[in-house]
C-alpha cells in the first residue's frame, strides 16, 4: 500500500497539487492543512512534501494510479506499508510538525 502523491504542475501551488492528486487517485476532495513533513529519497534525489488533509467529500474509488482506497487506524499503518511511507502518515498525526527525514527508498536513515 502506498500514499497518494505525484508531481506539482508548473502552474499549481503545492496545496493545489495535493488537492488534484488526491482527487485523481482516490476520488476524495480534501482541505489541505499544514505541512507535516519533508522526506528525501537520497537514492533517487526526490523530495516529497507531506500535508495533513481533511476529507470534504467525493466518492472513494481507485484509479490507474491506485489499487485501493482505505481508511486506517494508526496501529494498522506499519503492517500495511513500507517504513518510508508509514512514517509519513504517522508523522502527520503528531503535533510536533514538520518532520524532516531522509531514506534510501526502503529504509529511513537515522536523524
Secondary structure, DSSP 8 states (H G I E B T S, - for coil): ---------TT--HHHHHHHHHHHHHSEEEEEEEEEEEEEETTTTEEEEEEEEEEEEE----BTTBS------HHHHHHHS-HHHHHHHHHHTSSS--EEEEESSSSB---
